[in-house]
Amino acid sequence: MKRYILRILDLLIVIAFILLLYIVIEPQYRLMKINESRRKLQSNMFAVRAGVEKYIAFHGGEYPLNLQQVFDNLKELDSPDNPYSRRKMTLTDLVRFEYDVPVDVEDDEVDGINGKQRGEPGKIGVGFFIPMGRDSIPTKIGIIGFDEDKKPLIIEYGKKKRVVVLSG
């Protein structure tokens, strides 16, 4: 009978130790996965920007007119993976929006125009500024990525929070 109780106690101690390890390690693991996804999202934003810049370089300085032209140049650069769905990015992973004034393209305030955009996790927002009277030709583009909360990717600089926006 004593041996039986000692084995149960040993088993309970082992279970308690494993549970304690889980409690200590799991939050750090979860944070590591979130940070990895955010870094991959930021990398994808740079890939989209490279696609835009490639289009500009091969079309005499003109900006792409639509998301299809952006995506076609992104495909040639080996389309990246969406860090949240774990699949290759497609045209549907790009979200179009428009800016009213050119300075909005560079707005990195959390409560600014880019901070108010929303999209599915891992998708990339491409904002076009098209001035009046230019025959619908963009003159500036802003790129933002959406995190696990469907909000733009935000990073902290000391005590300030800023939206990660790539503009051109």
Backbone hydrogen bonds in HBPLUS format (Angstrom, degrees):
<---DONOR---> <-ACCEPTOR-->    atom                        ^
c    i                          cat <-CA-CA->   ^        H-A-AA   ^      H-
h    n   atom  resd res      DA  || num        DHA   H-A  angle D-A-AA Bond
n    s   type  num  typ     dist DA aas  dist angle  dist       angle   num
A0005-ILE N   A0001-MET O   3.12 MM   4  6.44 156.1  2.17 149.2 154.7     1
A0006-LEU N   A0002-LYS O   2.91 MM   4  6.22 157.8  1.96 152.2 158.8     2
A0007-ARG N   A0003-ARG O   2.92 MM   4  6.16 156.9  1.98 152.6 158.2     3
A0008-ILE N   A0004-TYR O   3.09 MM   4  6.34 155.1  2.16 143.9 150.7     4
A0009-LEU N   A0005-ILE O   2.89 MM   4  6.14 158.7  1.93 149.1 155.3     5
A0010-ASP N   A0006-LEU O   2.81 MM   4  6.03 159.0  1.86 148.4 154.5     6
A0011-LEU N   A0007-ARG O   2.92 MM   4  6.08 159.7  1.96 145.9 151.4     7
A0012-LEU N   A0008-ILE O   2.85 MM   4  6.11 155.9  1.91 149.0 155.9     8
A0013-ILE N   A0009-LEU O   2.90 MM   4  6.14 152.3  1.98 149.7 157.0     9
A0014-VAL N   A0010-ASP O   3.01 MM   4  6.28 159.8  2.05 150.4 155.4    10
A0015-ILE N   A0011-LEU O   2.95 MM   4  6.17 161.1  1.98 149.7 155.1    11
A0016-ALA N   A0012-LEU O   2.86 MM   4  6.01 156.4  1.92 144.4 151.2    12
A0017-PHE N   A0013-ILE O   2.89 MM   4  6.09 154.1  1.96 147.5 154.4    13
A0018-ILE N   A0014-VAL O   2.98 MM   4  6.22 161.7  2.01 151.5 155.8    14
A0019-LEU N   A0015-ILE O   2.90 MM   4  6.08 159.7  1.94 148.7 154.8    15
A0020-LEU N   A0016-ALA O   2.89 MM   4  6.06 152.6  1.97 144.3 151.9    16
A0021-LEU N   A0017-PHE O   2.95 MM   4  6.23 158.8  2.00 149.7 155.1    17
A0022-TYR N   A0018-ILE O   2.95 MM   4  6.21 158.5  2.00 148.7 154.7    18
A0023-ILE N   A0019-LEU O   2.94 MM   4  6.20 158.7  1.99 148.8 154.3    19
A0024-VAL N   A0020-LEU O   3.04 MM   4  6.26 149.3  2.14 146.9 154.7    20
A0025-ILE N   A0021-LEU O   2.85 MM   4  5.94 165.9  1.87 157.9 161.8    21
A0026-GLU N   A0022-TYR O   2.92 MM   4  5.46 162.0  1.95 143.6 149.5    22
A0029-TYR N   A0025-ILE O   3.04 MM   4  6.26 155.2  2.11 155.8 163.7    23
A0030-ARG N   A0026-GLU O   2.93 MM   4  6.14 162.1  1.96 156.6 160.8    24
A0031-LEU N   A0027-PRO O   2.98 MM   4  6.17 160.8  2.02 147.1 152.2    25
A0032-MET N   A0028-GLN O   2.92 MM   4  6.08 151.6  2.00 142.7 150.9    26
A0033-LYS N   A0029-TYR O   3.01 MM   4  6.30 153.5  2.08 148.9 155.3    27
A0034-ILE N   A0030-ARG O   3.03 MM   4  6.34 155.4  2.09 148.7 155.2    28
A0035-ASN N   A0031-LEU O   2.95 MM   4  6.16 166.9  1.97 152.3 155.6    29
A0036-GLU N   A0032-MET O   2.92 MM   4  6.08 151.3  2.00 144.3 152.6    30
A0037-SER N   A0033-LYS O   3.03 MM   4  6.22 159.4  2.07 145.9 150.7    31
A0038-ARG N   A0034-ILE O   2.98 MM   4  6.24 155.8  2.04 149.9 156.9    32
A0039-ARG N   A0035-ASN O   2.93 MM   4  6.13 155.6  1.99 147.0 153.2    33
A0040-LYS N   A0036-GLU O   2.98 MM   4  6.19 157.4  2.03 147.7 154.1    34
A0041-LEU N   A0037-SER O   2.89 MM   4  6.09 151.8  1.97 144.1 152.2    35
A0042-GLN N   A0038-ARG O   2.96 MM   4  6.21 157.6  2.01 145.8 151.3    36
A0043-SER N   A0039-ARG O   2.93 MM   4  6.18 152.8  2.01 144.3 152.2    37
A0044-ASN N   A0040-LYS O   2.88 MM   4  6.17 150.1  1.97 145.8 154.1    38
A0045-MET N   A0041-LEU O   2.95 MM   4  6.30 146.3  2.06 145.7 155.1    39
A0046-PHE N   A0042-GLN O   3.12 MM   4  6.49 152.5  2.20 146.7 153.0    40
A0047-ALA N   A0043-SER O   2.99 MM   4  6.35 144.8  2.11 142.3 152.8    41
A0048-VAL N   A0044-ASN O   2.92 MM   4  6.26 155.3  1.98 151.0 156.7    42
A0049-ARG N   A0045-MET O   2.94 MM   4  6.22 157.3  1.99 146.2 153.0    43
A0050-ALA N   A0046-PHE O   2.86 MM   4  6.11 150.4  1.94 142.8 150.9    44
A0051-GLY N   A0047-ALA O   2.94 MM   4  6.28 147.7  2.05 143.2 152.1    45
A0052-VAL N   A0048-VAL O   2.94 MM   4  6.31 151.9  2.02 149.7 157.2    46
A0053-GLU N   A0049-ARG O   2.85 MM   4  6.14 165.4  1.87 154.6 158.4    47
A0054-LYS N   A0050-ALA O   2.83 MM   4  5.99 149.0  1.93 144.3 152.9    48
A0055-TYR N   A0051-GLY O   3.04 MM   4  6.25 157.4  2.09 142.7 148.5    49
A0056-ILE N   A0052-VAL O   2.94 MM   4  6.25 162.1  1.98 153.7 158.5    50
A0057-ALA N   A0053-GLU O   2.90 MM   4  6.08 158.5  1.95 145.8 151.6    51
A0058-PHE N   A0054-LYS O   3.04 MM   4  6.25 153.6  2.11 150.6 156.6    52
A0059-HIS N   A0055-TYR O   3.03 MM   4  6.02 113.3  2.49 143.4 159.1    53
A0059-HIS N   A0056-ILE O   3.35 MM   3  5.26 156.5  2.41  98.9 105.7    54
A0061-GLY N   A0056-ILE O   2.96 MM   5  4.72 153.4  2.03 161.5 152.8    55
A0062-GLU N   A0059-HIS O   3.16 MM   3  5.66 165.7  2.18 118.3 122.6    56
A0070-VAL N   A0066-ASN O   3.39 MM   4  6.76 151.9  2.48 140.7 148.4    57
A0071-PHE N   A0067-LEU O   2.79 MM   4  6.01 167.2  1.80 156.8 159.9    58
A0072-ASP N   A0068-GLN O   2.86 MM   4  6.01 156.7  1.91 149.4 155.6    59
A0074-LEU N   A0070-VAL O   3.05 MM   4  6.30 139.7  2.22 141.1 153.3    60
A0074-LEU N   A0071-PHE O   3.03 MM   3  4.76 119.8  2.41  90.2 106.4    61
A0075-LYS N   A0071-PHE O   2.78 MM   4  6.01 154.9  1.85 157.2 162.5    62
A0077-LEU N   A0074-LEU O   2.99 MM   3  5.12 138.4  2.17 100.0 112.4    63
A0078-ASP N   A0075-LYS O   3.03 MM   3  5.11 151.3  2.11 115.0 115.0    64
A0089-MET N   A0080-PRO O   2.78 MM   9  5.83 162.3  1.81 165.1 162.3    65
A0082-ASN N   A0087-ARG O   2.78 MM   5  5.62 168.0  1.80 163.4 160.2    66
A0086-ARG N   A0082-ASN O   2.82 MM   4  5.33 137.9  2.00 147.5 156.8    67
A0093-ASP N   A0090-THR O   2.91 MM   3  5.40 159.3  1.95 114.6 121.6    68
A0094-LEU N   A0091-LEU O   3.10 MM   3  5.64 163.8  2.13 116.3 119.6    69
A0124-ILE N   A0093-ASP O   2.82 MM  31  6.22 163.0  1.84 167.9 171.8    70
A0095-VAL N   A0124-ILE O   2.78 MM  29  6.01 158.6  1.83 150.5 153.1    71
A0126-VAL N   A0095-VAL O   2.71 MM  31  5.94 164.6  1.73 161.2 164.8    72
A0097-PHE N   A0126-VAL O   3.16 MM  29  6.31 149.1  2.26 139.4 137.9    73
A0128-PHE N   A0097-PHE O   2.93 MM  31  6.45 152.4  2.01 149.4 152.6    74
A0099-TYR N   A0128-PHE O   2.91 MM  29  5.96 160.4  1.95 138.9 141.6    75
A0104-ASP N   A0101-VAL O   3.14 MM   3  5.76 150.5  2.23 116.9 124.9    76
A0105-VAL N   A0102-PRO O   3.25 MM   3  5.84 155.9  2.31 114.0 119.7    77
A0106-GLU N   A0103-VAL O   3.22 MM   3  5.81 143.3  2.37 112.8 119.9    78
A0107-ASP N   A0104-ASP O   3.16 MM   3  4.98 162.8  2.19 103.0 108.3    79
A0163-VAL N   A0108-ASP O   2.87 MM  55  4.67 166.7  1.89 131.3 135.1    80
A0112-GLY N   A0109-GLU O   3.00 MM   3  4.82 162.7  2.03 104.9 108.9    81
A0116-LYS N   A0112-GLY O   3.10 MM   4  6.30 126.4  2.40 145.5 158.4    82
A0117-GLN N   A0114-ASN O   3.38 MM   3  5.48 158.0  2.43 102.0 108.2    83
A0119-GLY N   A0150-LYS O   3.23 MM  31  5.10 157.1  2.29 124.0 130.8    84
A0123-LYS N   A0120-GLU O   3.08 MM   3  5.72 164.6  2.11 140.6 143.4    85
A0122-GLY N   A0146-PHE O   2.80 MM  24  5.48 167.6  1.81 153.5 151.5    86
A0146-PHE N   A0123-LYS O   3.04 MM  23  5.68 157.3  2.09 169.3 170.4    87
A0125-GLY N   A0144-ILE O   2.66 MM  19  5.03 150.5  1.74 148.3 156.8    88
A0144-ILE N   A0125-GLY O   2.90 MM  19  5.03 160.0  1.94 142.8 149.4    89
A0127-GLY N   A0142-GLY O   2.71 MM  15  4.90 169.4  1.72 156.3 158.4    90
A0142-GLY N   A0127-GLY O   2.88 MM  15  4.90 154.5  1.94 135.8 144.2    91
A0129-PHE N   A0140-LYS O   2.95 MM  11  5.20 160.7  1.99 151.7 148.5    92
A0139-THR N   A0129-PHE O   2.95 MM  10  6.06 159.7  1.99 174.3 176.8    93
A0137-ILE N   A0134-ARG O   3.20 MM   3  5.68 139.6  2.37 111.5 121.1    94
A0168-GLY N   A0141-ILE O   2.88 MM  27  5.40 138.7  2.05 155.2 165.9    95
A0143-ILE N   A0166-LEU O   2.71 MM  23  4.98 147.8  1.81 143.0 154.0    96
A0166-LEU N   A0143-ILE O   2.94 MM  23  4.98 165.3  1.96 145.1 148.5    97
A0153-LEU N   A0145-GLY O   2.73 MM   8  5.57 140.5  1.88 157.5 159.8    98
A0147-ASP N   A0151-LYS O   2.81 MM   4  5.70 158.0  1.86 170.6 167.5    99
A0150-LYS N   A0147-ASP O   3.00 MM   3  5.38 161.3  2.04 121.8 122.7   100
A0164-VAL N   A0153-LEU O   2.87 MM  11  5.72 170.1  1.88 159.0 159.5   101
A0155-ILE N   A0162-ARG O   2.88 MM   7  5.53 158.0  1.93 162.6 164.8   102
A0162-ARG N   A0155-ILE O   2.85 MM   7  5.53 165.5  1.87 165.9 170.7   103
A0157-TYR N   A0160-LYS O   2.68 MM   3  5.15 157.6  1.73 157.2 164.2   104
A0160-LYS N   A0157-TYR O   3.01 MM   3  5.15 156.8  2.06 133.1 128.5   105
